[in-house]
Amino acid sequence: MERNYTTQMDAARKHILTREMEIVAKKERMAPETLMDLVAEGKVAICANRHHACLDPEGVGSKLRTKINVNLGVSRDCADYDMEMEKVRRAVDLGAEAIMDLSSHGDTRPFRRKLVAECPAMIGTVPVYDSVIHHKKDLGELTAKDFIDVVRLHAEDGVDFVTLHCGVTRDTVRRIKEQGRKMNLVSRGGSLVFAWMSMTGEENPFYEHFDEILDICETHDVTVSLGDACRPGCLADATDACQIDELIRLGELTKRAWAHNVQVLVEGPGHVPLDQIAANMELQKTLCMGAPFYVLGPLVTDVAPGYDHITAAIGGAVAAMHGASFLCYVTPAEHLALPNVDDVRQGIIASKIAAHAADIAKGIPGVRDVDDRMAEARRKLDWDAQYACALDPETARKVRESRLPEDDHSDTCSMCGKFCAVRSMNKALNGEQIDIL
């Protein structure tokens, strides 16, 4: 059937209910017309490249469940694509809604195409990483056209969203050099753009040629994720002039993208003290007109290497409760190493806990149903039902079965044994004798 719209946003503005909208509306327990209005306004993005045939679509944005993104990809020191595909499979099994391929070594295209061919989750990339690799040129030798050609390549390959660090301009370079920061720029893509501008003296190609990039994205229905090159990399840099100046510019670029019917995600911090998170979310909603906010963490302390999945989950829960729509997971390996399969699992579970807690606080329809089922299963001491409700059933079952009580396995766990409050109350209310000894 002929497709008489360019993007999901274009379809929504034409009052065309797409297959993707129907699926997302059903998942979110939302009237399709309501979802269509949110997509038309830009407050919800359905990242769905027309070439990604196996995509199981999801919505990101206002009034929807908080979604989780998983970063992976090979590097020069860890170049095992089979391991990365195993991470992808585990991530999808654990419920991640998006995969970002951040590969920075070797021929990345076969892996990217394999992801698009086999992975039902949204696929994202950062084209600036691939520019050096694809063109086989060092950073300073690349031209603006080289960068844009890689954006086109990723769009043609079927990527659903691309992170573009459009908000770094010559003014940003001047500001960083004059004012300084404790951690400077910690965005890998942002630092590459900054370095290219410093070496060539030219304006940011993603900013200067933004309209050409939007034409590419509209043609293939690729969502633009406006990267936060100036996100704070430590608490000392949080909510500073550099971060806010970039956010203002991202708001302006959001309007330009929407004028092209291109959907937008806006990326945000970073390392932020707990008491500043709500204000950051409100500022973004105001400056970017309610476009879906995609946050890394935020990490609420700088001193927990090895446990930054917990640091990020604390910040992520607060951020999502106050309006963030999309959480980029953080693993225990953050700041230390490329994550392995177990790191990925721990990062996903921590992020899913944060997202679920926030969605309960926001009153998203149906989200708390599973918590109520868990309470019922616990009251009945129904262990299989408890595992079925758990965010990570495998771990829950493994922990219990590794430490079963000596007597009556079905009735208690090994923490309380016959002192179990649930057991005692069940027996007392049934008029039964409560045997402890």
N, C-alpha and C positions, 0 to 999 in steps of 0.2 A: 504494500500500500504506500502511495506517495506521501511523504512527510511534508506538510504545508506550514511548517514553522522551523525556525533555526535552532532555538534553544528552549529549555524548559521555561525560562522567563518569558520568552516571546510567545510560547504556547499559552501560558497563563494569562498574559495580557490580551490575547485573542480569544480568551474563554474556551480554549481547547483543553480538554481533560486528557492528558497523556497516560499511557500505560504506567509509566513511572509514578505519576501522581496518584493514580488509583492504588498502586501497591503501597506507597508510603502512607496514604490516608488510612488504609485498612490497618497497617501496623501501628499507627499512632492513635487509632480510635477517634479519628477526626473526620468531620464531613468533608468530602472532596472539594466542595465549593469554598470552604474556609481555607483549606490548604492552598488552593489555587490563588486565592487573594493574597496570601502570605508570600507565595512565590512571585507573584506579579509585583509586589511591593519591594522585593529583595530581602525580606525578613526571614525567609527560608530559602536555602539552596538545595537543589537535588542534583548532585554532581554526577552526571551521566553522559559521558562521551558517547556519541552515536556509534562509535566503532567497538565499544566494550559490550559485546553481545551477551556474555554470561553474567553481567552485573545483576546483583540482587539489590535494587535501589533503596537508598535511605535518604531521609531528609535531615538537614542540619539547620537549626535555627529556633526561632521564637515558638513557644508553646509545645515543642517536641521534646522527646527524651534526649538527654545528653549523650552524644556519641563519642567513641574512642578511636583515636588513630594510633597505629603502631609504626614506628620508624625502624627500618632495617636496610640492608644493602652491604655490599662488599667494600673493603678498603684494601690498600696495598698490603697490609700486614695480615688481613683475614679475608682471603679471596676464594671462599668456598661457596659457590652458588647453590649447591645441593643443601648445604646447611641453611642458607637463607630461605629456600623453598620449604624446608621443614619448619622454620619459624613462621612462615606464612600460613602453613596448614594449621599449626598450633594456635596461631592468633585467630584465625577464622573459627576454629572449633571452640575457642574460649569466648567468642562473641564480639571480636573487634569489628567495627564497621568500616574501617579504612586502613590501607597499607600505604606507607610512603617509601618508595625506593630511593634511598639516598646513596646509591652506589657511586664510588669515586675512583674506580680502578678498572682497567681492562675494557673489553667490548661490552658495554652495558645493554645494548639493544636487544640481543636474544633473551636476556633475563626479563627485560621490560615487556617484551612481546609475550613471553610465557605467562607473566603475571596477568596481562590483559586477557589472554586466551583461557586461563584456568581459574583465576581468582574472582569470586563473586563479590568481594568487598570493593569499595571505591579505591582507585589507585591514584596516588599523587606522586609528583616528582619535583625536584628543584633543578630546572634546566641549566642554571649557571654551573652546577657541578660537572655536568656532562659536556660542557662546551670545550674545555681543555682536552678532554679525553677524545671526544668525537672528531674534533678538527686536528688533533695531534699538534697543537701549538701551545707554547707557554702563554701564561695569562696576558702578559704585555703585548703579545703579537696578535691577539684576537681583535677583530673589528666588531662594530655594532651589528653589522649584518650577520656575523658568525653567531652571536648570541641569539638573534631572532630566528635564524635558521634552525637552531636546536629547539626552540619553543615550538616551531612548526613541526619538526620531526616527532616530538613527544605527542603533540596533538594528533598527528596522523597515526601514531602507534596505538592510540586509544586511551591515553591517560585522562582521567576524569577531572583532576585539578592540578594546577601548577603553582608552586610558590615562586613569586617574582618579587625581588627586593627593589620595588619601584620608588620607595620613599626616600632613598638616599640620594641627595643632590650635591652639587658643588657647595651649597650653603652648609650641608651636613659636614662635609670634609673640613670646611673652614671652622665650623663650630667645634668639632672634635679636636682639631689642632690647637685652637686658641684656648678653649675651656678645659679640655681634658676630662677624663673619667678615671675612676679607680680601675675598672676593668676594660676600658675602651669599648670595642665592639666584640661581642662573643658569638654573634650569628655567623656561621661558617659562610653562607651565601652572601650575607651583608658585607663581611670582611673582604671577600673576593671582589665584589663590586667596588668597594671603597679603594682597594689596592689598585684595581684597573684604572679607576678615575685618577688616582694619585700619579700613576705611572704615565698615563696618556694625556692627562690634562683635559680630557673630554667629559661631557655630561654623561650621567648614567643612561646607558642605552635603553634600559627597561622603562625609564621615565620619559626620555626624549622621543622614543618611538612607540609610546603606549598605544596610540590609536591603531597602528599597524598590528601590534600584538592582539588587540581586541578584535580586529577583523579575523585573525587566525582562530581565536577562541570562539567567536560566533559561528564560524564555518563548521567547526567540529563539535560544538557545544562543550567546551572546556571551561570549567569554573576557575576564575583567577583567585588565588589565595595571596592576598597582599602581605608580603613578608615583613616582619618587624626587625629590620637590620639593627635598629637601635634599642632592642629590648635590653633591659638591665641584666647583667650577668652576675650581679652581686647586690646585696641589700642597699649598699651605699649609693648605687646608681639608680635606684627605683624612683620612678615618677619624676625624673629630672627634665630639664628643658629639652634635651636632645630627644628623649622618648616622646614627649608631648608634641614637639614640632613635627616629628615624623607622623604621629597619629593624625594630626590636622591634615597633613598632605594625603594620607591614606583615605581620609574622608572625602577629599576632593576627587581622588582617583576612583573612589566607589561610585560617585555620581556619573563620572565619565563612562565607566563600565556599564552601568545600568542603562545609559543612553544608547548603548550598543546592544542591549538585551543580553549582556553577559553577566552571569551570576558571580557573586563576590563572597569570599570569606575574608575576614580581617584578622591577622595574627597579632597576638599580644604577649605580654611578659610571661615568663622570665623569672627573675628572682625579685620577690616583693614581700615586704613585711606583712604579716597577717592583717594588721589594722589598716593597710592601704588598699587591700584587694577590692573591697566593695566600691571605693571611690574610682579605682581604675576601670571597673566594669561600667559604672555609670558614665564616666567620661567617654568611653568608647561608644556606648549606645547613643550618646548625644552627638559626638563628632562624626560618627559613621552611620547615622540615621537608622540604627537598629539592624545593620548588616550582621550576619552570624559571626560571633567572636570565637576564635580558635586560639587556645592558650597552651603554652608549654609549662605545665605545673598549675599555677605558679609555685616555685619553691620558696618556702617561708623561712628558711635559714640556710646559711652557707657552710655549716660545719658537720654535715652528715654524709660524707662520702661512704658508699657501701649501703646506705639506707635512703637514698634520695627518692626511691619510689614512694616511701612513706612521707617524706618532706613534701613531695609534689601532690600526693593524694590529699593531704591536709589543705594545701592551697587550692587544689582543684575542686574540692567539695565546696569551699567558700566561694570560689569564682563562679562555679556553675549555679550555685544557689542565687547569686546576684546577677545572672544573665549570660554567662559564657555558655556556648552551645556545643563546643567541640573540645575535648581534652586530648592533647598529645601525651601519650604515656611517657613515663620516665622509669628507667629500670635501676636496679641496684648498682649497675655498672656505670651509670652516668658520671661523667668527669674522670672516669678511671680506665675504661676499656670498651671495646666492641661487645655488646651483650651476647651471651650464649642463649641457648634455647630456654634454660631455666630462668635466666634473667628476664627474658621476654615474658614468660608466664607470670612471674612475680609482678612485673610492671603492669601487665594487663589487668590482673586481679586487683591491684591497688587502685588503678584508675577506674575500674568498674565499680568498686566500692564507693569511691568518691562520687561518680556520676549517679549511682543509684541513691545515695544519701541526699544528694542535691535535688534529684527529681522528686523524692518524697517531700522535701521541704517546699518545692515549687508547686506541689499538688498536681503533677502530671497524671491524667486519668489512668487508672489501672496499675500504676507502678507499685503501690504498696500492697497489692493483692498477695504477692508472693510472701511478703513479711507476715501477713495474717495467716497464710497457710503454714508457714514455718512455726508460728506460735501454737497453732492447733496441733501440729505434728509433735512439738516438744511436750505439750500437755499430755498427749497420748503416749509419749515415749516411743513414738513410731520412727525408728532410725532410718529406714529406707525412705520414708516421706521427707525426713529432714535432709537427707542427701539430695533428693530431687529438687528441693527448694534452694539448695546452696549455690552460691556463685561459682564455687569450685568444688563440685561433688567428689572428685577424685581425692583431693587432699583431705576433705572432711572424713571420708570413709577410711582413708589410710591412717589418720591420726587415731580414730577410735579403735580400729581393729588392731593397731599395734600395741594398745594398752587397755585391753578389756579387763573388767573386774573379774575376780575369782569366781563369784557366784552369780547366777541369774543374769546372764549377759543382756537379755532383752529388757530388763527392768531398770538398770542404772548405768552410769558410766563409772570409770575408776577414780574420778575426782571425789565424789561424795559417797559412792557405794550406797548402803542402806540408809545413810543420812540424807539422801536426796530429797530436797524439798518437794519436787513434783510428785515423786512416789508417795511421800508421806501425806500430801494433800489429797491425792487421788484415793488413797486407802481411807483416810479420815472421812472424806465426804461420802464414801460408799459404805461407811459403818464397819470397816474391816479393822482387824487387829494390826497394829503397826509393829512389826518385828525388827528390832535393830541389832540385837546380840545374836 
